Every structure is written in structure tokens, then in C-alpha cells.
């Protein structure tokens, strides 16, 4: 006859041996909106949070004068450059853009102009809310006077979650 002690021990061991199910973040869209960001995101306790440093664009035109917008491109080109760099960093960590849950965008206006927010959005929507990558992050977009290089129009910080 099997003792209760043996049954309890077997139950505990079987629970320890069972695979842990990875929980995905819960994403809450903006109500009554098609704008491609989230209102909120909930991260499960079992997930690992990964914080990426601020990322800036790479040089697109090596013939242009260093430290100029001409060297780094338009707002859209810089945004795509930055997001490609973020994507490469995430891939090196066995993660993807779909794992990004939060973004902070630091945007600079060209001299005497308003920030090219539509150019930023044109670059952003190539990576988020697409058919291939439908996940969206929560996001803040901040207009700043300048970034570390006078040619930079955009710097992005992202937080990602590994379930």
C-alpha cells in the first residue's frame, strides 16, 4: 500500500519536473484608436526584462560632412537606421522586435522647422504593427533641443521582455 507521504512526494516532484509555461506580456491597445502604440502592457512575473541603451543612427552618406544631417539622413532614414540597429542587438540576444514592450523616442527638429513626426512614424511603422510583426510597444516621443551629435535627429531607447 502506498503511503500518503509517498504520494505527496511524487506529486511535488512531478510538479517540479513539469515544464514551466512561459507567459506572454498582456498588451492593451489604445481604446477607440488605430494609432500604433499601446495604452499599457503587463509583464508577467516569470519574464526577464531587457533594457537596451539609447541607440542612434549610423552614417548613411560617408561622403557628407561628418556631424551633419546629410551624413545620417532624413528623420525617416535615421529612424529606420536606428530600428535596424536595435533589431540587430535584439537578434544577438535571441530576441526580436516583437519582444519590445516600451520605447522612448528622443526627436530633434531641423533648424527652424517643426519635428518631422510623420517621417518618424513612417520609419516606426515599418517595424511595429505590420503583418509580419504585429506587436506594439507603449511609447513616449519627446522633442529635445539636441542629441550628442549635431547630425542626429533621433535616438531610441527600448525595453524588451523575454517570456
N, C-alpha and C positions, 0 to 999 in steps of 0.2 A: 504494500500500500504506500502511495506517495504522500509524504507529509506536506502540510501547508507551507512549512518553511522552504521546502524544495520547490514548490510551485511558485512561491513569491520570488525566490532567487531566479528561477527560469524566466519569469515574467520581466524582472528587472534587466536581466542580461539580454533578452530578446529586444527590449526597447532600446538598449544601448547599441545593439548591433544593427538596428533598423537605420536605413539611410535618412539623413536629415533633409527634409524638403526645403529647398531654397524659396523664400518668399520674395516676390517682386514688389517694387515700390508701388504704392497706390497713387495714381495721377488724377488730379481733379482739374478738369478744364475750366476756363473762364465761362461763367454762365451767360447764355444768350450771345455768344461771340464766336467768331471764326478766327480771331487773332491768334497766331501760332505760338502762344505761350500758355503755361498752366497758371491757375489761381493758387494751387497748393500741391504739395507732394508729401506723402507719408512714407518714411523709410522704416522698414521692418527692423526689429532689434537684431535679427540674425545677419543683416547685411554689413558689409565693410564699406566705409565711406572713403573715397579717394579724392584728395584735393590737388588740383593742378595749379601750378604757378601761373601768373599772368603771362599770356602769350602774345607776341607781336608779329607783324608780317615780315616775310623775307623779301629780299630785293627782287623785283620783277624786271627792272631795266638796269643792267650793270653799266650801261653807257651814260646813264643820267648822273648828275652831280650827287655825291653822297649826301645823305641827310635831307633830301628833298622829297616832296610828294611824287615827283616824276620818277624817282628811283623805286618807290614802293607801290605806286598805282592809285587808282581811284578808291573811294570808300568800298565799293563792291569788290574790287580786286583785292584790296587789303583784307576785307572780311573773309573772302574765300581762302586767301593765303593763310590767315590765322587759323581758320577752321580745319584746313588740311593739316597744319602742324599739330593741332590738338588731336585730330583723328589719328595721326601717326603715333603720338605719345600714348593715346589710349590703346591702340593696337599693340604697342610694345609691352603693355601691361595686361594683354589678353582681354581687353575691353573694347567697346565700340561707342559710337556717338549715341546709340540708343540707351546707353547706361548713364548719360549725362542727365542730372536732375536739376541743376542750378547753374545759371550763368549770370555774370556781371559784365556788362559791356561798358567800356570807357571810350567815348567818342569825341573827336575833335573836329571843329568846324574849320574849313579852309579860311584864310584871311578874308574878313569882310563878308562872309557868307553864313547861312544857317547850316547846321549839321545836316549832312546828306543821309537822313534816316531811311529814305527809300532805297538808297544804294546799300546801306547796311542790311536792310530787310531782304533785298534781292540776293545778297550773299548768304544770309542766315537761312532762308527758306530752301536753299539748295541742299541743306544738311538736316533740317528738322521739319517734321510734318510732311515728309514725302511718302510716296507709295512704298519705297524701299526701306525707309526709316521713319515711321510714323510718330515715334515718341517725341514729346516736347518737354522742355525744362521750365521751371519757374525762372523768371529773368528780370533783371533791373538794367536799364540803359541810362547811363549818366553822361552828361556833357561836361567835359573838362577843358580847361584852357590849353593844356599841352600834355604831351607824353614825353618819355625820356629822349626820344629822337624827334627833331622837328618835322621829319617826313612821315611819322606815324599818324594815322587818323583813327586807328582802332587798336585797343588791347582788350583781350577777353580772359576772364578767369572762369573756370568751370569746376564743378563738383560732380563726381560720378559715384555710382553705387554698384558694388559687386554683390549680387544676391548670394 
